């Protein structure tokens, strides 16, 4: 005769009613599955490097910091 493994108790067991009786169903809550850990960084979360200033911006910066204007 084969030996059957004893059933392990469920933390929170529910049941569904069927025409032949109740069918046990393991149930859990979100708190059973949730672990409060920092998320892994993704490539899409990375902040891109700023683009270098364009020609117009560089000209404006040079004019604003020109030594003859006293700035």
PEUR-V329499 format. One record per residue. RES is the residue in one letter. SS is DSSP state (H for helix, E for strand, C for the rest). D_CENTER is the distance of its C-alpha to the mean C-alpha in whole Angstrom. Layout:
res = [RES	RES]
ss = [SS	SS]
d_center = [D_CENTER	D_CENTER]
//
This chain:
res = [X	X	X	X	X	X	X	X	X	X	X	X	X	X	X	X	X	X	X	X	X	X	X	X	X	X	X	X	X	X	X	X	X	X	X	X	X	X	X	X	X	X	X	X	X	X	X	X	X	X	X	X	X	X	X	X	X	X	X	X	X	X	X	X	X	X	X	X	X	X	X]
ss = [C	C	C	C	C	C	C	C	C	C	C	C	E	E	E	E	E	E	C	C	E	E	E	E	E	E	C	C	C	H	H	H	H	C	C	C	C	C	C	C	C	C	H	H	H	C	C	C	C	C	C	C	C	C	H	H	H	H	H	H	H	H	H	H	C	C	H	H	H	C	C]
d_center = [50	46	44	41	38	38	35	32	32	29	27	27	29	30	32	33	37	39	42	43	41	38	35	33	29	26	24	21	19	15	16	18	15	12	12	11	10	8	5	7	8	9	12	12	10	14	16	20	23	25	28	32	34	36	40	40	38	40	43	42	41	44	47	45	46	49	51	54	53	53	49]
//
